[in-house]
């Protein structure tokens, strides 16, 4: 993991807020992604301005101690990148 990387959302995604997170539609791939509250926070923080370490610290700070760990957030970022809804900032 590169802690200085600044992930950001892929362009052209349609993001809809729902009661328990976000629904993200990728029209280019015709795929729908349902993000739980933790993944929604991570996705929202991935705006290209924050590095991975800041995203991890902000996310773990928002949830009760122990509910969300650094490895949880790292895995979430990696999964969002694997699903191609996040990409490293240029």
N, C-alpha and C positions, 0 to 999 in steps of 0.2 A: 504494500500500500504506500502510495506517495502522499504524505501528509500535506504537502504544499500544493497538490493538484486542486483545481477549482472547478468541480463539476457543475454542469448547468443542464437545464432541460433541453431536450431536442425541440427544434422549432416545429411549428404547425400542429402541436398537440392540442387537443380540446380537453380542458380541465374543468370538471364540475365538482363543486363541494357538495357532499352529502352528509347526513347526520353523523356518521361514524368514520369519516375520512374523505378521500377523494376518489373520483372515477376519472380515469384518463383514457381518452380515445386517441389512438394513433391512426389517422385516416390513410397515411401512406402504406401502412402494413395491415390495415383493417383489423386492429387488435384493441381490446378493451382491458384495462388494468384497474383493479380495485385495491386501493391503498388504505391500510388500517391507520389509526391515529398516529402511530410512531412513523410509519413510512410516509405519511402525509407531511409531517413536520420536516422530515429529512428532505423530501422532494421540494418543499417550499423554500428551504434554506439553500438548496442547490441552485443558486442564481448566477453563478460565475464570478461573484464578488467575494465569496467566502472560500477559504481553503478547507480541506477535509477535516483538519484538526479543529477548526472553529465550529464546523457543522456538528462534529462529535460532541464537543463541549456544550454547545447550545442545546442539543437534543437531550443529552443525559441530564442537563440542568433543569429541563422543563418537566421531567417525570420524577416520581417519587424515587428516592434513593434506592438503588438496587433493582428497580423495575426494568430499566434500560441500561445496558452496559456498553462500553466502548466497542467490544467485539460485535454486539448486536447492531450498532450503527454502521460499523465498517461493513458488515455482511449485507445490510440493507442497501448501502450505496453500491456495493458490487452487484447486487441482484438487479437494482434499477438500471445500472449500466449494461448488465447482461441482457436485460429486456429491451434495451435500446430506447429508454425514455430519458436517460441521462447520458451526457457525453462530457469528456474533459473540455474545459474552456480553452478556446484557441489562444 
